Amino acid sequence: MPVNRNALIRYRTIDQCLQNRYKKWTLDDLIEACSDAIYEYQGIDTGVSRRTVQADMEMMRSNKLGYEAPIVVVEKKYYTYSDKNYSITNSPLNQQDMQVLSEVSGLLKQFKGFNHFADLNEMVSKLEDKIYTQKTHSSPVIDFERNDNLKGLEYIEVIRKAIVAKKTICITYRSFKARQESSFCFSGYLLKEYRNRWFVLGVQHRQAGRNLYNLALDRIQSITDHEEPYQENITLDLATYYDNCIGVTKSPEQRACDVVFWIDKENAPYVVTKPLHHTQTLLTEDETGKIFSIRVILNFELERELLGFGSKMKVLGPRILVKQMKQQLQKAIERYHTPADRTTNPEN
């Protein structure tokens, strides 16, 4: 049976709600979520009826779309999945899904070649490869970098919507260094991806000075709505905020400096074809290698990037970074000098 776009939006919305086990979902909650989604994606503000959402869940429970979703009612009031790991997104794509994907792919391809949409090229390739493998039941021909065990991806859309709507959210968070989790109100400004990890930049409420925080989504325990007024960004140019750094660790007060480094001749071509930063400039070269400079702030991610080249690279400036690199390399050498019985059990 044909399924229209509005129905697909409702199915995805119900699925996202029922996956969120931190909230108890009544039928009215699901109706409100579906109405909001239809308005956001289709611009239709007439709302979704009670009967429609009930019929949607019956359709999702059935095998007509291949979902067979294990939707159950608990306490005679709240809807959830009996299998906490279930999602309709894990089900094989049906014919309606394929039709929608093909339409989206065709639309996106019209923008390929435009400078403002250069980032779409990879997205279209991914989409085309997915459609090809589903239609032909064959292996993919493109293997993009991914991390299937990455946590926190379910929060991306929740945070994006909160940022767009300028709404405060309450986050329960536990950093790697914290002994226990903490909860706080948060106004998000920007979602940022770095090396397959996602972060959100924003301010934590009731903190002096409105200091910026960069939260890793994989350390978030839960997110809920909050009625506190949203604290808008009035000082940062978010479009350029990360332009002068590698990674995500920075503060607005930090200033970029010229980082100069030498790369041996065998590895220089890799740095030429894949620059460390968009400001990378070739300063000089000889028979031993090439000297480059990049203009960035000094942070942890920069050090890790440079240390990754090992003996193939030498940092020439600034002095503070040279000193830090020497210290890190010395610590690495000392670890290799550690007796074998201590390296097998570092806590001894």
Phi, psi and omega in degrees: 000144181290144178236124181277173184295322180299321179295318179298320178297317180294317179300314181295322181293313177301318179299315180297321179296311185289339174286334180279097185271003177277351179233144176269123189258114172274169178299320178297322177298317181292322177298315180296317180296318179293320179297317178297319181293318179297320179293319182293316187269332185244348181074017180262122185247022180280352180084172179241136184281161178299316181297323181296313181293322177297319178293324178299316182292326176295320178296319179294326178292329184282177177258012182295327178254002180083008184277306185049050185292131182279062181279127180230162177248126179247147182056026178057023186211323189254137180262141178199177173265135176292333175257111185295342181265000184283146170203142178295341178289346176274350181280153176300147179292132178269181185296323179293319177300316181297322180295317179295317179299319179296321178295316179297317180298317179297322179293314182295324182297336179294338183261357178295137181102338176283133183302321183291344183240031181299328181292345181287339185304312180294320180298316180295320179297318178299315182295316179297321180293320178296316179297318181298313183293326179288320182288321185263352183054040181243175180287149177296152179256357176233130179245092181282153177295135180202165176225099186292341182263009183294132180264158173091355183296335181292346181269350184302309183291324178299314181290319180301315180296320180295321179294314181297318182277355183055057179243144176282142175237153175256121184248133169258122194224145174219110178287168180296333183269344185281143178282332179213164182285159176222155180240141181202158175278144189215135172252112182274145180243322189206132171268136185225132176254137174213117179052051176067011172247147182248145181224156174234129179263135179181194181240143175269128182293157177061032173243134182296138175082358181050051178295143178284142175236142178243102187261133175280129183295334181284356175255000178281131179269323179196160177223132175226159176289154177216148185272356178300144179300140179289136178263105186287152174280122181236003185235331188268142169266095186295335180292336183238004188304319183264009184297332185256026179214159170259125181093210186231355185272110178193165173232156182301334184282341183293142179243143181287152175223166180278117176260120184249134182213152178253140177235135180295162189295332180290327184258349180304321180300328179293323179285329178291315184280336176228085183301147177292332182204156183292346179269004185300133180227137175278122182267313181199166178205155174212196184289345181267333182167198183232151176247127181240166171222146172228149180251101185216167172280160178269123179209179183298316183296324177298313180300316181296321178297314181290319180296335180297340179276349178057228183285353181281351184229152172222124178279131183255342180181160002284172187300319182298324179286321177301315180298316181295320179296318179299316180297318180294318180292324178295319177297322179296317179298318181297325178295325178287342177270355180291138178305148185302323183294336180273331179287332179285335177219086185302341183276353178293000000 
